[in-house]
Amino acid sequence: MHGHARASLRLRAAVLGVLGPVVWLGCEVQSPHDAVMTSSLRMHGTPPDAMVTIDEQLVGPLAVVAARGVALRPGTHQVTVEAAGFFPMDRLVESSPATTPRIDLPVELVPVPR
């Protein structure tokens, strides 16, 4: 195999390594014709390293969701926030983009007594 071909394979492997988690998270690429209005879920609170799950799909740390928000399709969504040493928080959130384009959800996890 020539040097150029090996470099090309390494580049492909690197790209797949970066894109692998995106595919794993189930992200979809949509054309402009498939666009669906969404509500923007914004969360804020503590602890910032708590993990956010929406509809049984891991979204990421609370700090990232607070900074970037999450687009929610219309309908009811189950939001769970969990962190070690804290009771989890479960909420049902209704997304109705026409009437509620932005949803603010405060998070204040309660520590587990020792």
C-alpha positions in Angstrom: 0.0 0.0 0.0 1.4 3.4 -0.9 1.9 6.2 1.6 -0.9 8.3 0.2 -3.4 5.4 0.5 -2.4 4.7 4.1 -2.8 8.4 4.9 -6.2 8.3 3.3 -7.2 5.3 5.4 -6.0 7.0 8.6 -8.0 10.1 7.7 -11.2 8.0 7.1 -10.7 6.2 10.4 -10.2 9.5 12.2 -13.4 10.9 10.7 -15.4 7.8 11.6 -14.0 8.0 15.1 -15.3 11.5 15.4 -18.6 10.8 13.7 -19.2 7.5 15.5 -20.8 9.1 18.6 -23.0 11.3 16.4 -24.4 8.3 14.7 -24.7 6.4 18.0 -26.8 9.3 19.4 -29.2 8.8 16.6 -28.9 12.3 15.1 -30.7 12.7 11.8 -29.8 14.9 8.9 -32.9 16.6 7.5 -33.5 18.3 4.3 -35.2 21.8 4.4 -38.4 20.1 3.1 -38.5 17.8 6.2 -38.1 20.7 8.7 -40.4 20.4 11.7 -41.0 23.3 14.1 -39.5 22.6 17.5 -39.5 24.1 21.0 -36.1 25.0 22.6 -35.7 23.3 25.9 -33.3 25.3 28.2 -32.3 23.8 31.6 -30.4 25.5 34.4 -29.4 24.4 37.8 -27.2 22.1 39.8 -25.1 20.0 39.8 -23.7 21.0 36.4 -22.3 17.5 35.7 -25.7 15.8 36.1 -26.7 13.8 33.1 -29.8 14.7 31.1 -31.9 12.0 29.4 -34.8 12.9 27.1 -37.3 10.1 26.1 -34.8 7.5 27.2 -32.0 8.9 25.0 -28.9 10.3 26.8 -28.4 14.0 25.8 -25.4 14.9 27.9 -24.4 16.9 31.0 -26.7 19.6 32.4 -24.0 22.3 31.8 -24.1 21.6 28.0 -27.9 21.5 27.8 -27.9 24.8 29.8 -25.5 26.4 27.3 -26.9 25.0 24.1 -30.5 23.9 24.7 -32.2 21.0 23.1 -34.7 21.1 20.2 -37.9 19.2 21.1 -40.4 18.1 18.4 -44.1 18.7 19.2 -45.5 16.4 21.9 -44.9 15.2 25.4 -41.3 14.3 26.4 -39.9 12.6 29.5 -36.9 14.5 30.9 -34.7 12.8 33.5 -31.8 14.4 35.3 -29.4 12.2 37.4 -26.2 12.6 39.3 -24.4 10.4 41.8 -25.3 11.2 45.4 -28.6 12.9 44.3 -32.2 11.8 43.9 -33.1 11.8 40.2 -35.6 14.3 38.8 -38.3 13.2 36.3 -40.5 15.7 34.5 -42.9 15.5 31.6 -42.5 18.5 29.2 -45.0 19.5 26.6 -43.5 20.9 23.4 -45.9 23.1 21.4 -43.7 25.3 19.2 -46.5 27.5 18.0 -47.4 28.5 21.5 -44.3 27.8 23.5 -41.1 28.2 21.4 -38.9 28.2 24.5 -39.3 26.0 27.6 -37.2 26.9 30.7 -36.8 24.0 33.1 -35.1 24.7 36.4 -33.1 21.8 37.9 -32.3 21.5 41.6 -31.4 17.9 42.5 -31.9 16.9 46.1 -28.9 15.2 47.8 -29.4 11.7 49.1 -29.0 11.7 53.0 -25.9 10.0 54.3 
